[in-house]
């Protein structure tokens, strides 16, 4: 039987590589924004403006994530989930 060309490890690696490339792309866009702003103000001030804007965005995202709380499942849903888990474990134990 022929094996599939992709494995879970390879897919995870591909996702990590795409994340690294995305970080470099974001850095290039940030450099572009700083260069564009430096046409109007001094280069150091353009970098300061971009840095403050990024820190403000990160702070806003952190505050928003901090205020959101996950709602616990309803008792009926929780019980059904536990029963399904127990059945799955029993089936795997008998294999």
C-alpha positions in Angstrom: 0.0 0.0 0.0 1.4 3.4 -0.9 1.9 5.9 1.8 0.5 9.4 1.7 2.8 12.2 0.7 2.1 14.3 3.8 2.5 13.3 7.4 1.2 15.2 10.5 4.8 16.2 11.3 5.4 17.6 7.9 2.1 19.6 8.1 3.1 21.1 11.4 6.5 22.0 10.0 4.8 23.7 7.1 2.6 25.7 9.4 5.6 26.8 11.5 7.5 27.8 8.4 4.5 29.8 7.1 4.3 31.6 10.5 8.0 32.6 10.3 7.6 33.9 6.8 4.5 35.8 7.9 6.5 37.5 10.7 9.2 38.5 8.2 6.4 39.9 5.9 4.9 41.9 8.8 8.4 43.3 9.5 8.8 44.4 5.9 5.4 46.1 6.0 6.4 47.8 9.3 9.6 49.0 7.7 7.7 50.3 4.7 5.3 52.2 7.0 8.3 53.8 8.9 9.9 54.8 5.6 6.7 56.3 4.4 6.2 58.3 7.6 9.8 59.4 7.5 9.1 61.3 4.4 7.0 63.7 6.5 8.8 63.6 9.8 12.3 62.6 11.0 13.2 59.0 10.7 13.5 58.5 14.5 10.1 60.1 15.0 8.6 57.8 12.4 10.0 54.7 14.1 8.7 56.0 17.5 5.2 56.6 16.0 5.1 53.1 14.5 6.3 51.6 17.8 3.8 53.4 19.9 1.0 52.4 17.5 2.0 48.7 17.7 2.2 48.8 21.5 -1.2 50.4 21.7 -2.7 47.8 19.4 -1.1 45.0 21.5 -2.4 46.5 24.7 -5.9 46.8 23.3 -5.8 43.2 22.1 -4.6 42.1 25.5 -7.3 44.0 27.3 -10.0 42.6 25.0 -8.7 39.1 25.5 -8.6 39.6 29.3 -12.2 40.8 29.5 -13.6 37.9 27.5 -14.3 34.7 29.5 -15.3 31.4 28.1 -18.7 30.3 29.1 -18.8 26.9 30.8 -20.9 24.2 29.0 -24.5 23.7 30.1 -24.8 20.8 32.6 -26.6 18.6 30.0 -23.9 19.2 27.4 -21.1 18.5 30.0 -22.8 15.2 31.0 -23.2 14.1 27.5 -19.6 14.9 26.7 -18.4 12.9 29.7 -20.6 10.0 28.7 -19.2 10.0 25.2 -15.6 10.2 26.5 -16.2 7.2 28.8 -17.7 5.2 26.0 -14.7 6.0 23.8 -12.3 5.0 26.5 -14.1 1.7 27.0 -14.1 0.9 23.3 -10.3 1.6 23.0 -9.6 -0.5 26.2 -11.3 -3.5 24.6 -9.2 -3.3 21.4 
